[in-house]
Amino acid sequence: MVYVCKLDIKEGGIMIRKTDYALRILRTLSDGGLYSMKALCASECIPQPFAYKIVALLRNAGLVQSLPGSKGGCRLAGDLRDFTLLDLIRLIEEDEAINLCLREGHCCEWTQAQNEPCRIHGALEDVQRKINAVYASYTLHDLILGKTK
């Protein structure tokens, strides 16, 4: 079967493209099969250079097993019920912050200049907590196999 995909590699929204690719990889592997990287990338419309990096992260987390050789490939190794979307985002992305000011160690120029706490920062922290709670409420099994809330 041949898949034709138009790739849009623009970053957008809160979840970055690499996390989307990771979900797609796990979707294919969720059937328990062994897939070559070429077949995996073709079925999920993922550029191979990205896929290799993402599979390495998933393998290090115990989600994917890679088997070397001409008869090798990738297959699911972990239970998707044991990992949440928040776990995956934290694994794949540098951090899950919705704004630069929420990143650890960020120095806010406005706060320094005004010498007072930023109300926007406090509101964004609340938004981030709520987003993280929603991400944590979905296991990868929920997302990939169709559970909705």
C-alpha positions as CSV (number, residue, x, y, z in Angstrom):
1,M,0.0,0.0,0.0
2,V,1.4,3.4,-1.0
3,Y,0.5,6.5,1.1
4,V,0.9,10.0,-0.3
5,C,1.2,12.7,2.3
6,K,1.6,16.4,2.2
7,L,3.9,17.4,5.1
8,D,3.4,20.7,6.9
9,I,6.3,21.1,9.2
10,K,5.3,24.4,10.7
11,E,5.2,24.4,14.5
12,G,1.9,25.5,15.8
13,G,-0.3,25.2,18.8
14,I,0.9,24.0,22.2
15,M,2.0,20.5,21.2
16,I,4.9,20.5,18.8
17,R,5.2,18.4,15.7
18,K,7.6,15.9,17.3
19,T,5.0,14.9,19.8
20,D,2.5,14.5,17.0
21,Y,4.9,12.3,15.2
22,A,5.5,10.2,18.4
23,L,1.7,9.7,18.7
24,R,1.5,8.6,15.1
25,I,4.4,6.1,15.6
26,L,2.8,4.7,18.6
27,R,-0.6,4.5,16.8
28,T,1.0,2.2,14.1
29,L,2.9,0.1,16.7
30,S,-0.2,-0.3,18.9
31,D,-1.3,-3.3,16.7
32,G,1.6,-5.3,18.1
33,G,3.3,-5.7,14.7
34,L,7.0,-5.3,13.8
35,Y,7.6,-2.4,11.4
36,S,10.6,-1.4,9.4
37,M,11.4,2.3,9.8
38,K,10.5,2.8,6.1
39,A,7.1,1.2,6.5
40,L,6.4,3.1,9.7
41,C,7.3,6.4,8.2
42,A,5.3,5.7,5.0
43,S,2.2,4.7,7.0
44,E,2.3,7.7,9.3
45,C,3.7,10.4,6.9
46,I,6.8,11.1,9.0
47,P,10.2,12.1,7.6
48,Q,12.7,9.3,8.5
49,P,15.3,11.6,10.1
50,F,12.6,12.7,12.6
51,A,11.4,9.2,13.1
52,Y,14.8,7.8,14.1
53,K,15.2,10.5,16.8
54,I,11.7,10.0,18.1
55,V,12.0,6.2,18.2
56,A,15.3,6.5,20.1
57,L,13.5,8.6,22.8
58,L,10.6,6.2,22.9
59,R,13.0,3.3,23.2
60,N,14.9,4.9,26.1
61,A,11.5,5.4,27.9
62,G,10.7,1.7,27.4
63,L,7.8,2.3,25.0
64,V,9.4,0.9,21.9
65,Q,11.8,-1.9,21.2
66,S,14.1,-1.7,18.2
67,L,15.4,-4.9,16.6
68,P,18.5,-4.5,14.4
69,G,19.2,-6.2,11.1
70,S,17.4,-6.8,7.8
71,K,14.5,-8.6,9.5
72,G,14.5,-6.1,12.4
73,G,12.3,-3.1,13.0
74,C,10.3,-1.5,15.7
75,R,7.5,-2.7,17.9
76,L,5.6,-1.6,20.9
77,A,7.4,-2.6,24.2
78,G,5.5,-0.8,26.9
79,D,1.8,-0.6,27.9
80,L,0.2,2.5,26.6
81,R,-2.0,2.6,29.7
82,D,1.1,3.4,31.8
83,F,2.0,6.6,29.9
84,T,0.0,9.8,29.8
85,L,0.0,12.5,27.1
86,L,1.8,14.7,29.7
87,D,4.5,12.0,30.1
88,L,5.0,11.9,26.3
89,I,5.2,15.7,25.9
90,R,7.8,15.8,28.7
91,L,9.7,13.0,27.0
92,I,9.7,14.5,23.5
93,E,9.7,18.2,24.1
94,E,12.2,20.3,26.0
95,D,9.4,21.4,28.3
96,E,5.6,21.8,28.2
97,A,5.5,25.6,29.0
98,I,2.9,27.5,27.1
99,N,4.9,30.7,27.4
100,L,8.6,31.5,27.8
101,C,8.0,33.1,31.2
102,L,7.0,29.8,32.6
103,R,10.2,28.1,31.8
104,E,12.5,27.3,34.7
105,G,15.2,30.0,35.2
106,H,13.5,32.6,32.9
107,C,14.2,36.1,33.9
108,C,11.3,38.5,33.1
109,E,12.5,41.9,31.9
110,W,9.1,43.5,32.8
111,T,9.2,42.2,36.4
112,Q,12.7,43.5,36.8
113,A,11.9,46.9,35.3
114,Q,8.7,47.4,37.2
115,N,9.9,45.7,40.4
116,E,6.6,44.0,41.0
117,P,5.0,40.7,40.3
118,C,3.4,40.2,36.9
119,R,-0.3,39.3,37.0
120,I,-0.1,37.8,33.5
121,H,2.6,35.3,34.7
122,G,0.3,34.2,37.6
123,A,-2.6,33.8,35.2
124,L,-0.5,31.8,32.8
125,E,0.7,29.5,35.6
126,D,-2.9,28.7,36.3
127,V,-3.6,28.0,32.6
128,Q,-0.5,25.8,32.5
129,R,-1.6,23.8,35.6
130,K,-5.0,23.2,34.0
131,I,-3.5,22.2,30.6
132,N,-1.1,19.8,32.4
133,A,-4.1,18.3,34.3
134,V,-5.9,17.6,31.1
135,Y,-2.8,16.1,29.4
136,A,-2.3,13.9,32.5
137,S,-5.9,12.7,32.3
138,Y,-5.4,11.0,29.0
139,T,-3.3,7.8,28.7
140,L,-1.6,7.1,25.4
141,H,-4.0,4.1,25.2
142,D,-7.0,6.6,25.5
143,L,-5.7,8.8,22.7
144,I,-4.5,6.1,20.3
145,L,-7.4,3.7,20.7
146,G,-10.1,6.3,20.8
147,K,-11.3,7.0,24.3
148,T,-12.9,10.5,24.5
149,K,-13.8,12.5,27.5
